[in-house]
Amino acid sequence: MPWTFTLHVTDCADEHKAIQGAVITDLVTGGGTTNDYGDCVLTVLDDTADGWGMDIFHDGYETRNIAVYKNQADTTVNTCLHAPGAAST
């Protein structure tokens, strides 16, 4: 059975600032783009996949690679992007 989650992307310097138009790329879901609220709903069709990595990028920010796991299905996964030269966490 496929599993779905919402990815919520914000600015690391101001986590109340949602990043609209962040592009999510991966080899499992086909990726997507965040909406006005910084959200993108992604579905993993391969039920045997326990997790996978994806890249998130947006002009003016450093690309971020994150992993999401099957136990995060039906939740919102929060992440943030750093401006170039900002301290990474």
N, CA, C and O atoms as a GROMACS GRO file, in nm:
protein
  356
    1MET      N    1   0.085  -0.118   0.000
    1MET     CA    2   0.000   0.000   0.000
    1MET      C    3   0.090   0.125   0.000
    1MET      O    4   0.183   0.133   0.080
    2PRO      N    5   0.063   0.220  -0.087
    2PRO     CA    6   0.142   0.343  -0.092
    2PRO      C    7   0.133   0.420   0.041
    2PRO      O    8   0.036   0.407   0.115
    3TRP      N    9   0.238   0.499   0.069
    3TRP     CA   10   0.234   0.584   0.188
    3TRP      C   11   0.261   0.727   0.150
    3TRP      O   12   0.340   0.755   0.059
    4THR      N   13   0.196   0.819   0.220
    4THR     CA   14   0.196   0.961   0.186
    4THR      C   15   0.238   1.043   0.307
    4THR      O   16   0.210   1.006   0.421
    5PHE      N   17   0.303   1.154   0.282
    5PHE     CA   18   0.337   1.248   0.387
    5PHE      C   19   0.340   1.388   0.327
    5PHE      O   20   0.345   1.404   0.205
    6THR      N   21   0.337   1.488   0.413
    6THR     CA   22   0.349   1.627   0.370
    6THR      C   23   0.487   1.678   0.410
    6THR      O   24   0.526   1.664   0.525
    7LEU      N   25   0.559   1.736   0.316
    7LEU     CA   26   0.688   1.798   0.343
    7LEU      C   27   0.662   1.948   0.359
    7LEU      O   28   0.605   2.010   0.271
    8HIS      N   29   0.706   2.005   0.472
    8HIS     CA   30   0.689   2.147   0.500
    8HIS      C   31   0.828   2.211   0.502
    8HIS      O   32   0.913   2.172   0.582
    9VAL      N   33   0.850   2.309   0.414
    9VAL     CA   34   0.982   2.370   0.397
    9VAL      C   35   0.977   2.517   0.437
    9VAL      O   36   0.893   2.594   0.390
   10THR      N   37   1.070   2.555   0.527
   10THR     CA   38   1.079   2.693   0.574
   10THR      C   39   1.222   2.744   0.558
   10THR      O   40   1.312   2.668   0.521
   11ASP      N   41   1.241   2.873   0.587
   11ASP     CA   42   1.373   2.937   0.589
   11ASP      C   43   1.436   2.907   0.725
   11ASP      O   44   1.373   2.934   0.827
   12CYS      N   45   1.556   2.854   0.729
   12CYS     CA   46   1.621   2.819   0.857
   12CYS      C   47   1.642   2.940   0.946
   12CYS      O   48   1.641   2.927   1.069
   13ALA      N   49   1.660   3.059   0.889
   13ALA     CA   50   1.680   3.180   0.968
   13ALA      C   51   1.549   3.229   1.030
   13ALA      O   52   1.552   3.300   1.130
   14ASP      N   53   1.436   3.192   0.971
   14ASP     CA   54   1.303   3.233   1.020
   14ASP      C   55   1.207   3.120   0.988
   14ASP      O   56   1.146   3.117   0.882
   15GLU      N   57   1.194   3.027   1.082
   15GLU     CA   58   1.114   2.907   1.055
   15GLU      C   59   0.965   2.934   1.043
   15GLU      O   60   0.887   2.842   1.019
   16HIS      N   61   0.924   3.060   1.060
   16HIS     CA   62   0.784   3.098   1.034
   16HIS      C   63   0.766   3.139   0.889
   16HIS      O   64   0.653   3.160   0.844
   17LYS      N   65   0.878   3.151   0.815
   17LYS     CA   66   0.873   3.192   0.675
   17LYS      C   67   0.873   3.068   0.585
   17LYS      O   68   0.977   3.005   0.564
   18ALA      N   69   0.756   3.034   0.535
   18ALA     CA   70   0.743   2.921   0.444
   18ALA      C   71   0.810   2.955   0.311
   18ALA      O   72   0.806   3.069   0.265
   19ILE      N   73   0.870   2.854   0.250
   19ILE     CA   74   0.934   2.874   0.120
   19ILE      C   75   0.843   2.818   0.010
   19ILE      O   76   0.826   2.697  -0.004
   20GLN      N   77   0.785   2.909  -0.065
   20GLN     CA   78   0.699   2.874  -0.177
   20GLN      C   79   0.785   2.843  -0.298
   20GLN      O   80   0.881   2.915  -0.325
   21GLY      N   81   0.752   2.739  -0.372
   21GLY     CA   82   0.821   2.708  -0.496
   21GLY      C   83   0.949   2.629  -0.479
   21GLY      O   84   1.026   2.617  -0.574
   22ALA      N   85   0.975   2.574  -0.359
   22ALA     CA   86   1.091   2.487  -0.342
   22ALA      C   87   1.066   2.359  -0.422
   22ALA      O   88   0.956   2.303  -0.419
   23VAL      N   89   1.168   2.313  -0.492
   23VAL     CA   90   1.155   2.195  -0.577
   23VAL      C   91   1.212   2.073  -0.503
   23VAL      O   92   1.323   2.077  -0.450
   24ILE      N   93   1.133   1.967  -0.501
   24ILE     CA   94   1.174   1.842  -0.437
   24ILE      C   95   1.199   1.742  -0.548
   24ILE      O   96   1.112   1.718  -0.632
   25THR      N   97   1.318   1.683  -0.549
   25THR     CA   98   1.350   1.583  -0.651
   25THR      C   99   1.394   1.454  -0.584
   25THR      O  100   1.465   1.456  -0.483
   26ASP      N  101   1.352   1.344  -0.641
   26ASP     CA  102   1.392   1.212  -0.593
   26ASP      C  103   1.364   1.110  -0.702
   26ASP      O  104   1.313   1.144  -0.809
   27LEU      N  105   1.398   0.987  -0.676
   27LEU     CA  106   1.376   0.881  -0.775
   27LEU      C  107   1.255   0.795  -0.742
   27LEU      O  108   1.225   0.701  -0.816
   28VAL      N  109   1.184   0.825  -0.632
   28VAL     CA  110   1.075   0.739  -0.588
   28VAL      C  111   0.938   0.800  -0.617
   28VAL      O  112   0.853   0.733  -0.676
   29THR      N  113   0.916   0.925  -0.577
   29THR     CA  114   0.783   0.985  -0.592
   29THR      C  115   0.769   1.069  -0.717
   29THR      O  116   0.657   1.102  -0.758
   30GLY      N  117   0.880   1.104  -0.779
   30GLY     CA  118   0.874   1.198  -0.891
   30GLY      C  119   0.888   1.341  -0.846
   30GLY      O  120   0.902   1.432  -0.928
   31GLY      N  121   0.883   1.362  -0.714
   31GLY     CA  122   0.905   1.496  -0.659
   31GLY      C  123   0.785   1.585  -0.669
   31GLY      O  124   0.673   1.540  -0.692
   32GLY      N  125   0.810   1.714  -0.653
   32GLY     CA  126   0.703   1.813  -0.656
   32GLY      C  127   0.757   1.950  -0.621
   32GLY      O  128   0.878   1.970  -0.614
   33THR      N  129   0.666   2.044  -0.599
   33THR     CA  130   0.699   2.182  -0.566
   33THR      C  131   0.612   2.227  -0.450
   33THR      O  132   0.493   2.194  -0.445
   34THR      N  133   0.671   2.302  -0.356
   34THR     CA  134   0.592   2.349  -0.242
   34THR      C  135   0.492   2.456  -0.283
   34THR      O  136   0.517   2.534  -0.375
   35ASN      N  137   0.380   2.458  -0.213
   35ASN     CA  138   0.274   2.556  -0.240
   35ASN      C  139   0.299   2.686  -0.164
   35ASN      O  140   0.408   2.706  -0.109
   36ASP      N  141   0.200   2.774  -0.159
   36ASP     CA  142   0.212   2.904  -0.092
   36ASP      C  143   0.246   2.891   0.056
   36ASP      O  144   0.301   2.984   0.115
   37TYR      N  145   0.214   2.777   0.116
   37TYR     CA  146   0.237   2.754   0.259
   37TYR      C  147   0.365   2.675   0.286
   37TYR      O  148   0.394   2.640   0.400
   38GLY      N  149   0.443   2.648   0.181
   38GLY     CA  150   0.567   2.572   0.195
   38GLY      C  151   0.546   2.422   0.203
   38GLY      O  152   0.636   2.349   0.244
   39ASP      N  153   0.427   2.375   0.164
   39ASP     CA  154   0.393   2.233   0.174
   39ASP      C  155   0.391   2.163   0.040
   39ASP      O  156   0.357   2.223  -0.062
   40CYS      N  157   0.428   2.036   0.040
   40CYS     CA  158   0.418   1.951  -0.077
   40CYS      C  159   0.380   1.812  -0.029
   40CYS      O  160   0.450   1.754   0.055
   41VAL      N  161   0.272   1.757  -0.080
   41VAL     CA  162   0.228   1.622  -0.044
   41VAL      C  163   0.295   1.524  -0.141
   41VAL      O  164   0.283   1.538  -0.262
   42LEU      N  165   0.364   1.426  -0.085
   42LEU     CA  166   0.436   1.327  -0.165
   42LEU      C  167   0.386   1.188  -0.131
   42LEU      O  168   0.355   1.158  -0.015
   43THR      N  169   0.378   1.102  -0.232
   43THR     CA  170   0.332   0.965  -0.213
   43THR      C  171   0.437   0.868  -0.265
   43THR      O  172   0.485   0.880  -0.378
   44VAL      N  173   0.473   0.773  -0.181
   44VAL     CA  174   0.565   0.666  -0.218
   44VAL      C  175   0.480   0.548  -0.260
   44VAL      O  176   0.410   0.490  -0.178
   45LEU      N  177   0.487   0.511  -0.388
   45LEU     CA  178   0.404   0.402  -0.440
   45LEU      C  179   0.457   0.265  -0.405
   45LEU      O  180   0.381   0.168  -0.398
   46ASP      N  181   0.588   0.255  -0.382
   46ASP     CA  182   0.651   0.126  -0.351
   46ASP      C  183   0.638   0.098  -0.202
   46ASP      O  184   0.712   0.153  -0.121
   47ASP      N  185   0.544   0.010  -0.166
   47ASP     CA  186   0.518  -0.022  -0.026
   47ASP      C  187   0.637  -0.090   0.041
   47ASP      O  188   0.646  -0.091   0.164
   48THR      N  189   0.729  -0.146  -0.037
   48THR     CA  190   0.844  -0.212   0.024
   48THR      C  191   0.954  -0.112   0.061
   48THR      O  192   1.050  -0.148   0.130
   49ALA      N  193   0.940   0.013   0.016
   49ALA     CA  194   1.041   0.115   0.049
   49ALA      C  195   1.019   0.164   0.192
   49ALA      O  196   0.914   0.219   0.224
   50ASP      N  197   1.119   0.142   0.277
   50ASP     CA  198   1.110   0.189   0.416
   50ASP      C  199   1.149   0.336   0.428
   50ASP      O  200   1.121   0.399   0.530
   51GLY      N  201   1.212   0.389   0.326
   51GLY     CA  202   1.253   0.529   0.327
   51GLY      C  203   1.338   0.559   0.205
   51GLY      O  204   1.375   0.469   0.130
   52TRP      N  205   1.368   0.686   0.187
   52TRP     CA  206   1.453   0.725   0.076
   52TRP      C  207   1.497   0.869   0.096
   52TRP      O  208   1.444   0.940   0.182
   53GLY      N  209   1.593   0.911   0.017
   53GLY     CA  210   1.643   1.047   0.025
   53GLY      C  211   1.589   1.133  -0.087
   53GLY      O  212   1.550   1.083  -0.193
   54MET      N  213   1.587   1.262  -0.064
   54MET     CA  214   1.543   1.357  -0.166
   54MET      C  215   1.622   1.485  -0.151
   54MET      O  216   1.672   1.517  -0.043
   55ASP      N  217   1.632   1.558  -0.260
   55ASP     CA  218   1.695   1.689  -0.260
   55ASP      C  219   1.587   1.796  -0.266
   55ASP      O  220   1.485   1.779  -0.334
   56ILE      N  221   1.609   1.905  -0.193
   56ILE     CA  222   1.517   2.018  -0.192
   56ILE      C  223   1.599   2.140  -0.230
   56ILE      O  224   1.703   2.167  -0.170
   57PHE      N  225   1.552   2.215  -0.331
   57PHE     CA  226   1.627   2.335  -0.369
   57PHE      C  227   1.534   2.448  -0.409
   57PHE      O  228   1.421   2.427  -0.451
   58HIS      N  229   1.588   2.568  -0.395
   58HIS     CA  230   1.517   2.690  -0.431
   58HIS      C  231   1.623   2.797  -0.455
   58HIS      O  232   1.723   2.802  -0.384
   59ASP      N  233   1.601   2.882  -0.554
   59ASP     CA  234   1.695   2.992  -0.580
   59ASP      C  235   1.716   3.073  -0.453
   59ASP      O  236   1.620   3.106  -0.383
   60GLY      N  237   1.841   3.106  -0.422
   60GLY     CA  238   1.872   3.185  -0.305
   60GLY      C  239   1.896   3.103  -0.179
   60GLY      O  240   1.918   3.158  -0.072
   61TYR      N  241   1.891   2.969  -0.192
   61TYR     CA  242   1.913   2.880  -0.078
   61TYR      C  243   2.006   2.767  -0.119
   61TYR      O  244   2.018   2.735  -0.237
   62GLU      N  245   2.073   2.709  -0.020
   62GLU     CA  246   2.155   2.591  -0.045
   62GLU      C  247   2.065   2.469  -0.060
   62GLU      O  248   1.964   2.456   0.010
   63THR      N  249   2.102   2.379  -0.151
   63THR     CA  250   2.028   2.254  -0.168
   63THR      C  251   2.042   2.170  -0.042
   63THR      O  252   2.150   2.164   0.017
   64ARG      N  253   1.934   2.106  -0.002
   64ARG     CA  254   1.936   2.022   0.118
   64ARG      C  255   1.893   1.881   0.079
   64ARG      O  256   1.798   1.863   0.003
   65ASN      N  257   1.964   1.782   0.132
   65ASN     CA  258   1.927   1.642   0.113
   65ASN      C  259   1.873   1.591   0.246
   65ASN      O  260   1.937   1.607   0.350
   66ILE      N  261   1.754   1.531   0.242
   66ILE     CA  262   1.698   1.472   0.363
   66ILE      C  263   1.649   1.331   0.335
   66ILE      O  264   1.629   1.294   0.219
   67ALA      N  265   1.630   1.255   0.439
   67ALA     CA  266   1.571   1.122   0.429
   67ALA      C  267   1.437   1.123   0.501
   67ALA      O  268   1.421   1.187   0.605
   68VAL      N  269   1.341   1.053   0.443
   68VAL     CA  270   1.209   1.037   0.504
   68VAL      C  271   1.183   0.887   0.513
   68VAL      O  272   1.222   0.811   0.424
   69TYR      N  273   1.117   0.846   0.621
   69TYR     CA  274   1.097   0.704   0.647
   69TYR      C  275   0.950   0.669   0.655
   69TYR      O  276   0.866   0.754   0.686
   70LYS      N  277   0.920   0.544   0.627
   70LYS     CA  278   0.782   0.494   0.622
   70LYS      C  279   0.707   0.521   0.752
   70LYS      O  280   0.586   0.543   0.749
   71ASN      N  281   0.778   0.519   0.865
   71ASN     CA  282   0.708   0.545   0.991
   71ASN      C  283   0.664   0.691   1.004
   71ASN      O  284   0.598   0.727   1.102
   72GLN      N  285   0.700   0.776   0.906
   72GLN     CA  286   0.655   0.915   0.903
   72GLN      C  287   0.533   0.932   0.811
   72GLN      O  288   0.491   1.045   0.784
   73ALA      N  289   0.477   0.821   0.765
   73ALA     CA  290   0.358   0.827   0.679
   73ALA      C  291   0.246   0.899   0.752
   73ALA      O  292   0.231   0.887   0.874
   74ASP      N  293   0.167   0.973   0.676
   74ASP     CA  294   0.051   1.046   0.727
   74ASP      C  295   0.087   1.154   0.828
   74ASP      O  296   0.005   1.190   0.912
   75THR      N  297   0.210   1.206   0.821
   75THR     CA  298   0.252   1.315   0.909
   75THR      C  299   0.305   1.430   0.823
   75THR      O  300   0.316   1.418   0.701
   76THR      N  301   0.337   1.539   0.890
   76THR     CA  302   0.406   1.649   0.826
   76THR      C  303   0.552   1.643   0.868
   76THR      O  304   0.582   1.643   0.987
   77VAL      N  305   0.641   1.639   0.770
   77VAL     CA  306   0.784   1.635   0.795
   77VAL      C  307   0.836   1.777   0.772
   77VAL      O  308   0.824   1.831   0.662
   78ASN      N  309   0.893   1.837   0.876
   78ASN     CA  310   0.943   1.974   0.869
   78ASN      C  311   1.092   1.975   0.837
   78ASN      O  312   1.169   1.896   0.892
   79THR      N  313   1.131   2.065   0.748
   79THR     CA  314   1.272   2.088   0.719
   79THR      C  315   1.288   2.235   0.681
   79THR      O  316   1.190   2.305   0.656
   80CYS      N  317   1.413   2.280   0.676
   80CYS     CA  318   1.437   2.419   0.639
   80CYS      C  319   1.557   2.427   0.545
   80CYS      O  320   1.640   2.336   0.539
   81LEU      N  321   1.565   2.539   0.473
   81LEU     CA  322   1.674   2.564   0.382
   81LEU      C  323   1.756   2.683   0.433
   81LEU      O  324   1.700   2.780   0.485
   82HIS      N  325   1.887   2.674   0.418
   82HIS     CA  326   1.980   2.780   0.458
   82HIS      C  327   2.013   2.870   0.341
   82HIS      O  328   2.029   2.824   0.228
   83ALA      N  329   2.023   2.999   0.369
   83ALA     CA  330   2.077   3.091   0.269
   83ALA      C  331   2.225   3.061   0.253
   83ALA      O  332   2.287   3.016   0.349
   84PRO      N  333   2.284   3.084   0.136
   84PRO     CA  334   2.426   3.057   0.117
   84PRO      C  335   2.512   3.128   0.223
   84PRO      O  336   2.491   3.246   0.251
   85GLY      N  337   2.607   3.055   0.280
   85GLY     CA  338   2.696   3.111   0.379
   85GLY      C  339   2.641   3.108   0.520
   85GLY      O  340   2.714   3.139   0.615
   86ALA      N  341   2.513   3.070   0.539
   86ALA     CA  342   2.456   3.061   0.673
   86ALA      C  343   2.504   2.934   0.740
   86ALA      O  344   2.539   2.839   0.671
   87ALA      N  345   2.507   2.931   0.870
   87ALA     CA  346   2.551   2.812   0.944
   87ALA      C  347   2.450   2.700   0.922
   87ALA      O  348   2.330   2.722   0.938
   88SER      N  349   2.497   2.582   0.886
   88SER     CA  350   2.411   2.467   0.862
   88SER      C  351   2.395   2.389   0.991
   88SER      O  352   2.485   2.380   1.074
   89THR      N  353   2.272   2.330   1.006
   89THR     CA  354   2.244   2.245   1.122
   89THR      C  355   2.197   2.110   1.077
   89THR      O  356   2.169   2.024   1.160
   0.00000   0.00000   0.00000
